[in-house]
Amino acid sequence: MAGRRSTGFRFASTLLGAGFLSVFLATSAVAEPPTHPVTFTKDVAPIFRDKCEACHRPDSMAPMSLVTFEDVRPWARAIRSRVAAREMPPWHIDKTVGIQQFKNDRSLSDEQIDTILRWVDGGAPMGDPKDLPPPRTWPNEQTWTFAEQFGPPDLIIKSPPYTMPAHGQDVWFKPVVATGLTEPRWVRAIEIRPSTLKGRRITHHTLARLRQTESPDIIRASGGDDGEDPGAGLFMEWAIGKQGELMRPNTGKLMLPGSSIQFEMHLHAVGEEITDSVELGIYFYPKNDDPKYRQVLGLFHAIAGGARGLDIPPNTATIHQGFHVMPKAGRIENFQAHMHLRGKGMSIEAILPDGTTQMLSQVSDYHFNWHNNYVYADDAAPILPKGTVLRVTSWHDNTAANKDNPDPTQWVGWGDRTVDEMAHAWVNITYMSDDDYKTEIEKRKALKTSTSLPQ
């Protein structure tokens, strides 16, 4: 298995497995002592506010709050351990390979990790309360994330309710709901969520597929060349750690009259009977302000021959690959790996028409509890020509060495249940014509030239 992973993955795994990171940071702190004692109020609180409070605050998803000193102090040693191992905040992109600029990067820098370790090692002092940063106001868990930017959603599509019994097998509920649209509309942002906080307990994940008939005229109007277009694709996916999607400027998803949404809700029992539904909030571009480019969310298997080809013998580490040809030029907007309990890593590479290969991203320490969606920064999102092959590689660890493995003696294949396995990437692609591709490439070159000039 190790011989088939990239050099970057082996290097990162070796360092982390040996505890090298903790030792390195600790010795760095000794070699370069701080100019002032590290305190919570002055040094640590700003880091927690920016990188931790999104989950670690009262009435949110994390098991403890990290807002006040009184909240944090009892957890100081545990925080040190998780931060030193880069387990928190959850950000599993391999920092040794591929693109490293992301719009939603919540990982800690080496300097921030060093600050937290020095604070704990120095006795975790509080400091002067006057040094505390201004508190951050977080929206209510039931407030739409993009409402502050756009106002309430223009359209809310709600699934029928489902009652999950206190005990029982997992359920996949797949209702279809009409959108009610009577004219084409372009979408600039989407959110999806369980309707209630209780509903989050039983909802493992939710898919929303856009079902609509696409005529050649509609395809050409949305930028398709000679009637060629990837189609609607998956509209949106929700899982823990992923709330919504905001399209880049002049980019959107197209909804047509007569369309419908097919929900796919994976529900599981939690010891209490709970009834809930799922809500899809959609924000439209203003009428007559249509974007130029169409974005499509695709499920790209890392399995040759499709999902059913996934085959993982007992007590074995395996590797699988899938290949996907881009039917048009496009910009890769994000990368999100999806596997289950045996999943350990996934990468996505671009094999260009000239035969050269570019590593786009690699998740080297996958954790099933976190469905991180890595959204590329505006000036880093890869722009690729028509005919590019996207190679998605996944590796699974079905051995006792994998602490998340429920049973390494079992033969594992593809399946919806958590004890089964999957291996695919969710990838949003903004498709464009060949002429637009050339224009975007020139813009990117000009931007790189301008930013490299002396200021």
ZAMAR-403298 format. One record per residue (C-alpha): y, x, z; residue number from 1. Coordinates in Angstrom, 1 decimal. Example, Ala and Ser with C-alpha at 12.3 -4.5 7.8 and 13.67 -1.06 7.14 Angstrom:
% ZAMAR-403298
     c2     c1     c3 pos
   -4.5   12.3    7.8   1
   -1.1   13.7    7.1   2
***
This chain:
% ZAMAR-403298
     c2     c1     c3 pos
    0.0    0.0    0.0   1
    2.5    2.7    1.1   2
    2.0    4.6   -2.2   3
    3.1    1.6   -4.1   4
    6.4    1.0   -2.3   5
    9.6    2.6   -3.4   6
   10.7    6.0   -2.0   7
   13.6    4.2   -0.3   8
   11.3    1.7    1.4   9
    9.0    4.5    2.7  10
   11.9    6.5    3.9  11
   13.5    3.6    5.8  12
   10.2    2.4    7.2  13
    9.3    5.9    8.4  14
   12.7    6.4   10.2  15
   12.6    3.0   11.8  16
    9.0    3.3   12.8  17
    9.6    6.6   14.5  18
   12.5    5.3   16.4  19
   14.7    7.8   14.6  20
   17.6    5.5   14.3  21
   18.0    5.1   18.1  22
   17.6    8.8   18.7  23
   20.1    9.7   16.0  24
   22.8    7.3   17.2  25
   22.3    8.4   20.8  26
   22.6   12.1   20.0  27
   25.6   11.3   17.7  28
   27.4    9.7   20.7  29
   26.8   12.9   22.7  30
   28.0   15.2   20.0  31
   31.2   13.2   19.4  32
   32.3   11.6   22.7  33
   34.7    8.6   22.4  34
   38.3    9.1   23.1  35
   38.2    6.2   25.7  36
   35.5    4.5   27.7  37
   33.8    1.8   25.6  38
   34.4   -1.6   27.1  39
   33.4   -5.1   26.2  40
   36.9   -6.6   25.9  41
   38.3   -3.8   23.7  42
   35.3   -2.6   21.6  43
   32.3   -4.9   21.8  44
   33.8   -8.4   21.8  45
   35.4   -8.0   18.4  46
   32.0   -7.0   16.9  47
   30.2   -9.9   18.5  48
   33.0  -12.4   17.4  49
   32.7  -11.2   13.7  50
   29.0  -10.6   13.4  51
   27.1  -12.6   16.2  52
   29.0  -15.7   17.3  53
   28.1  -17.6   14.1  54
   24.7  -18.2   15.8  55
   25.2  -17.0   19.4  56
   27.6  -19.5   20.8  57
   27.2  -22.6   23.0  58
   25.2  -25.5   21.3  59
   24.3  -23.4   18.3  60
   20.9  -22.2   17.0  61
   20.5  -18.9   19.0  62
   18.9  -18.9   22.5  63
   21.9  -17.4   24.2  64
   25.7  -17.3   23.8  65
   27.4  -13.9   23.2  66
   31.0  -15.2   23.5  67
   32.1  -14.2   27.0  68
   31.4  -11.1   29.1  69
   29.6  -13.4   31.6  70
   27.4  -14.6   28.7  71
   26.6  -11.1   27.4  72
   26.2   -8.9   30.5  73
   22.7  -10.2   31.5  74
   21.4   -9.4   28.0  75
   22.9   -5.9   27.6  76
   19.6   -4.0   27.6  77
   17.9   -6.4   25.3  78
   20.9   -6.3   22.9  79
   20.7   -2.6   22.8  80
   17.1   -2.7   21.9  81
   17.5   -5.2   19.1  82
   20.7   -3.6   17.7  83
   19.2   -0.1   17.7  84
   16.2   -1.3   15.7  85
   18.5   -3.2   13.3  86
   16.7   -6.4   14.1  87
   20.0   -8.1   14.9  88
   22.0   -9.4   13.3  89
   19.3  -10.3   10.8  90
   20.0   -8.5    7.6  91
   17.0   -7.1    5.9  92
   18.3   -5.6    2.7  93
   17.2   -1.9    2.3  94
   20.4    0.1    2.7  95
   18.9    3.1    0.8  96
   18.5    1.5   -2.6  97
   20.2   -1.0   -4.9  98
   23.5   -2.9   -4.6  99
   25.1   -2.8   -1.2 100
   28.2   -4.9   -1.7 101
   27.8   -8.5   -0.5 102
   30.2  -11.3    0.1 103
   28.3  -12.5    3.2 104
   27.2   -9.1    4.7 105
   26.7   -9.7    8.5 106
   24.9   -6.4    9.1 107
   26.4   -3.8   11.6 108
   27.8   -0.5   10.4 109
   26.5    2.7   11.9 110
   29.8    2.9   13.8 111
   29.4   -0.6   15.2 112
   25.8    0.1   16.3 113
   27.0    3.4   17.9 114
   29.7    1.5   19.8 115
   27.3   -1.1   21.2 116
   24.8    1.6   22.3 117
   27.5    3.6   24.0 118
   28.7    0.6   25.8 119
   25.3   -0.3   27.2 120
   24.5    3.3   28.1 121
   27.9    3.6   29.9 122
   27.0    0.7   32.2 123
   28.2   -2.2   30.0 124
   31.7   -2.4   31.7 125
   33.9   -5.4   31.1 126
   37.3   -3.7   30.6 127
   40.8   -5.2   30.7 128
   40.8   -9.0   29.9 129
   44.1   -8.5   28.0 130
   42.2   -6.5   25.4 131
   40.0   -9.5   24.3 132
   40.5  -10.5   20.7 133
   41.7  -14.0   19.9 134
   38.8  -16.5   20.2 135
   37.4  -17.8   17.0 136
   37.3  -21.6   16.4 137
   33.9  -22.6   15.0 138
   33.4  -25.9   13.3 139
   31.2  -28.6   14.9 140
   27.6  -28.2   13.8 141
   27.9  -31.6   12.0 142
   31.1  -30.7   10.2 143
   30.8  -29.9    6.5 144
   31.3  -26.1    6.1 145
   33.6  -26.4    3.0 146
   35.6  -29.4    4.3 147
   38.4  -27.1    5.5 148
   38.8  -25.6    2.0 149
   38.2  -28.7   -0.1 150
   38.3  -31.7    2.2 151
   35.3  -33.9    2.7 152
   32.5  -33.8    0.0 153
   33.3  -35.9   -3.1 154
   29.7  -37.2   -3.1 155
   27.1  -37.4   -0.3 156
   23.6  -38.1   -1.3 157
   21.3  -39.1    1.6 158
   17.5  -39.2    1.6 159
   15.6  -42.1    3.1 160
   14.8  -41.5    6.8 161
   11.4  -40.2    7.8 162
    9.8  -40.5   11.2 163
    7.9  -37.4   12.2 164
    5.3  -38.1   15.0 165
    5.3  -35.9   18.1 166
    2.0  -34.4   17.0 167
    0.3  -34.1   13.6 168
   -0.1  -32.1   10.4 169
    2.9  -30.8    8.4 170
    4.4  -33.4    6.0 171
    6.1  -32.9    2.6 172
    8.3  -35.9    1.9 173
    9.6  -36.1   -1.7 174
   11.9  -39.1   -2.2 175
   14.0  -39.5   -5.3 176
   17.6  -40.8   -4.9 177
   20.0  -41.7   -7.8 178
   23.3  -39.8   -7.9 179
   25.2  -42.9   -9.1 180
   27.2  -40.8  -11.5 181
   28.6  -42.5  -14.6 182
   30.2  -39.5  -16.2 183
   29.5  -35.7  -16.4 184
   30.9  -33.8  -13.4 185
   31.1  -30.1  -12.6 186
   30.2  -28.9   -9.1 187
   32.0  -26.1   -7.4 188
   30.3  -26.2   -4.0 189
   27.2  -27.7   -2.4 190
   25.9  -28.1    1.1 191
   22.6  -29.6    2.4 192
   21.5  -30.2    5.9 193
   19.5  -32.4    8.2 194
   21.6  -35.4    9.2 195
   21.3  -34.8   12.9 196
   20.9  -31.8   15.2 197
   17.5  -33.1   16.3 198
   16.5  -33.2   12.7 199
   16.8  -29.5   12.4 200
   14.0  -29.1   14.9 201
   11.5  -30.8   12.5 202
   12.9  -29.7    9.2 203
   11.3  -26.4    8.1 204
   13.2  -26.4    4.8 205
   14.5  -28.8    2.1 206
   14.8  -28.6   -1.6 207
   17.0  -30.7   -3.8 208
   16.1  -30.8   -7.5 209
   18.5  -32.2  -10.1 210
   16.7  -34.5  -12.5 211
   18.6  -35.3  -15.7 212
   18.2  -35.5  -19.4 213
   20.1  -32.7  -21.3 214
   20.9  -33.5  -24.9 215
   21.7  -30.7  -27.4 216
   25.4  -31.8  -27.4 217
   25.6  -31.5  -23.6 218
   24.0  -28.1  -23.7 219
   26.4  -26.8  -26.3 220
   29.3  -28.3  -24.4 221
   28.2  -26.3  -21.3 222
   28.1  -23.0  -23.2 223
   24.6  -23.0  -24.7 224
   24.1  -21.2  -28.0 225
   22.6  -23.3  -30.7 226
   21.2  -25.8  -28.2 227
   19.6  -23.1  -26.0 228
   20.2  -23.5  -22.3 229
   18.2  -22.8  -19.1 230
   18.7  -26.4  -18.0 231
   19.6  -27.8  -14.6 232
   17.2  -25.8  -12.5 233
   16.9  -26.3   -8.7 234
   20.1  -27.7   -7.3 235
   20.1  -26.5   -3.7 236
   17.7  -25.2   -1.0 237
   18.2  -25.4    2.8 238
   16.5  -23.3    5.4 239
   17.5  -21.7    8.7 240
   20.3  -19.3    8.1 241
   21.4  -20.9    4.8 242
   24.0  -23.7    4.8 243
   25.7  -24.0    1.4 244
   26.7  -22.4   -1.9 245
   30.2  -21.8   -3.2 246
   30.5  -21.1   -6.9 247
   32.6  -18.2   -8.2 248
   35.9  -19.1  -10.0 249
   35.3  -20.7  -13.4 250
   31.7  -21.2  -12.6 251
   29.8  -24.4  -11.7 252
   26.7  -26.6  -11.9 253
   26.7  -29.6  -14.3 254
   25.7  -33.1  -13.2 255
   25.2  -35.8  -15.8 256
   25.4  -39.6  -15.7 257
   22.1  -41.2  -14.8 258
   20.9  -38.2  -12.9 259
   18.9  -38.2   -9.7 260
   18.1  -35.9   -6.8 261
   14.4  -35.3   -5.9 262
   14.3  -34.1   -2.3 263
   11.4  -32.1   -1.0 264
   11.4  -32.0    2.8 265
    8.9  -29.8    4.7 266
    8.6  -31.5    8.1 267
    6.6  -30.3   11.1 268
    5.8  -31.8   14.5 269
    7.6  -30.5   17.6 270
    6.1  -32.5   20.5 271
    8.6  -35.4   20.2 272
    8.9  -38.2   17.7 273
   12.1  -37.7   15.6 274
   13.5  -39.8   12.8 275
   15.9  -38.1   10.5 276
   17.1  -37.7    6.9 277
   18.7  -35.0    4.8 278
   22.3  -35.1    3.4 279
   23.5  -33.4    0.3 280
   27.3  -32.8    0.2 281
   28.7  -32.1   -3.3 282
   32.2  -30.9   -4.1 283
   33.4  -31.5   -7.7 284
   36.0  -29.6   -9.7 285
   39.0  -31.9  -10.5 286
   38.5  -33.9  -13.7 287
   39.7  -32.1  -16.8 288
   39.4  -28.7  -14.9 289
   35.9  -27.8  -16.2 290
   34.7  -24.3  -15.5 291
   33.7  -22.2  -18.5 292
   30.3  -20.9  -17.2 293
   27.2  -22.8  -16.0 294
   25.2  -21.6  -13.0 295
   21.5  -22.3  -12.5 296
   19.4  -21.7   -9.4 297
   15.9  -20.5  -10.4 298
   12.6  -19.8   -8.5 299
   11.3  -16.5   -9.8 300
    7.7  -15.9   -8.8 301
    6.6  -12.4   -7.8 302
    3.1  -13.3   -9.0 303
    1.6  -12.6  -12.4 304
    0.4  -15.8  -14.0 305
    2.2  -18.1  -11.5 306
    1.9  -19.1   -7.9 307
   -1.9  -19.8   -7.9 308
   -2.5  -16.2   -8.8 309
   -1.6  -15.0   -5.3 310
   -4.7  -13.5   -3.7 311
   -4.6  -11.5   -0.4 312
   -8.0  -10.4    1.0 313
   -8.6  -10.0    4.8 314
   -7.4   -6.9    6.5 315
   -5.5   -5.7    3.4 316
   -2.0   -4.9    2.3 317
   -1.3   -6.1   -1.3 318
    1.4   -5.9   -3.9 319
    2.2   -8.5   -6.6 320
    4.7   -8.6   -9.5 321
    6.2  -11.3  -11.7 322
    8.3  -10.9  -14.8 323
   11.1  -13.3  -16.1 324
   13.0  -12.9  -19.3 325
   16.7  -14.0  -19.3 326
   17.1  -16.4  -22.2 327
   20.9  -15.7  -22.3 328
   23.2  -13.1  -20.9 329
   24.3  -13.8  -17.4 330
   25.6  -12.6  -14.0 331
   23.1  -12.5  -11.1 332
   24.9  -14.1   -8.2 333
   22.5  -13.7   -5.3 334
   19.0  -12.7   -4.2 335
   16.9  -14.5   -1.6 336
   13.3  -13.5   -0.9 337
   10.9  -16.2    0.2 338
    7.5  -15.5    1.7 339
    5.6  -16.6    4.8 340
    4.0  -14.8    7.8 341
    2.3  -12.0    5.9 342
    5.3  -11.2    3.8 343
    6.8   -7.8    4.4 344
    9.1   -7.0    1.5 345
   10.4   -8.0   -1.9 346
   12.5   -6.3   -4.6 347
   14.2   -7.4   -7.8 348
   14.8   -5.1  -10.7 349
   16.4   -5.4  -14.1 350
   14.6   -4.0  -17.1 351
   17.3   -3.8  -19.8 352
   16.6   -4.3  -23.5 353
   17.0   -0.5  -24.0 354
   14.2    0.2  -21.6 355
   16.2    1.4  -18.7 356
   15.6    0.0  -15.2 357
   18.1   -0.9  -12.5 358
   17.1   -1.7   -8.9 359
   19.2   -4.6   -7.9 360
   18.1   -5.3   -4.3 361
   15.2   -4.7   -2.0 362
   14.3   -6.5    1.2 363
   12.2   -3.9    3.1 364
   11.7   -5.7    6.4 365
   11.2   -9.4    5.7 366
   11.1  -11.8    8.6 367
    9.9  -15.4    8.0 368
   12.3  -16.8   10.7 369
   15.3  -15.8    8.6 370
   15.9  -17.0    5.1 371
   18.8  -14.7    4.3 372
   20.7  -15.3    1.0 373
   22.3  -12.1   -0.2 374
   25.4  -13.0   -2.2 375
   26.7  -10.2   -4.3 376
   30.4   -9.2   -4.1 377
   32.6  -10.2   -7.0 378
   32.9   -6.7   -8.4 379
   29.2   -5.8   -7.8 380
   27.2   -8.8   -9.0 381
   25.1   -7.4  -11.9 382
   26.1   -8.6  -15.4 383
   23.0   -8.4  -17.7 384
   22.4   -8.9  -21.4 385
   20.2  -11.5  -23.1 386
   16.6  -10.4  -23.1 387
   16.8   -8.5  -19.8 388
   13.5   -8.7  -17.9 389
   13.8   -9.4  -14.1 390
   10.9   -7.8  -12.3 391
   10.2   -9.3   -8.9 392
    7.8   -7.3   -6.7 393
    6.4   -8.5   -3.4 394
    4.1   -7.0   -0.8 395
    2.2   -8.6    2.0 396
    0.5   -7.2    5.1 397
   -2.6   -9.1    6.1 398
   -3.7   -6.6    8.7 399
   -3.6   -6.5   12.5 400
   -0.6   -4.1   12.2 401
    1.5   -7.1   11.2 402
    2.6   -8.6   14.5 403
    3.4  -11.9   12.8 404
    0.0  -12.3   11.2 405
   -1.8  -15.3   12.7 406
   -5.3  -14.1   11.7 407
   -5.9  -10.9    9.6 408
   -9.6  -11.9    9.1 409
   -8.6  -14.8    6.8 410
   -8.5  -14.7    3.0 411
   -5.0  -15.9    2.1 412
   -3.7  -17.6   -1.1 413
   -0.7  -19.6   -2.2 414
    0.1  -22.8   -0.3 415
    2.8  -24.9    1.3 416
    1.6  -24.4    4.9 417
    3.1  -21.7    7.0 418
   -0.3  -20.1    7.4 419
   -0.6  -19.9    3.6 420
    1.5  -17.6    1.6 421
    4.2  -17.6   -1.1 422
    6.1  -14.9   -3.0 423
    9.2  -15.9   -4.9 424
   12.9  -15.2   -5.1 425
   15.7  -17.7   -5.3 426
   18.2  -16.4   -7.8 427
   21.4  -18.0   -9.0 428
   22.4  -16.9  -12.5 429
   25.6  -17.7  -14.3 430
   24.7  -17.9  -18.0 431
   27.1  -17.0  -20.8 432
   27.3  -16.3  -24.5 433
   26.9  -12.8  -25.9 434
   30.6  -12.6  -26.7 435
   31.5  -13.6  -23.1 436
   29.0  -11.0  -21.8 437
   30.9   -8.3  -23.7 438
   34.2   -9.5  -22.4 439
   32.9   -9.6  -18.8 440
   31.5   -6.0  -19.2 441
   34.9   -4.8  -20.4 442
   36.6   -6.5  -17.4 443
   34.2   -4.7  -15.0 444
   34.8   -1.4  -16.7 445
   38.6   -1.8  -16.5 446
   38.3   -2.8  -12.8 447
   36.3    0.3  -12.0 448
   38.8    2.5  -13.9 449
   41.8    1.0  -12.1 450
   40.2    1.3   -8.6 451
   39.2    4.9   -9.2 452
   42.8    6.0  -10.2 453
   44.9    7.7   -7.5 454
   47.2    5.2   -5.7 455
***
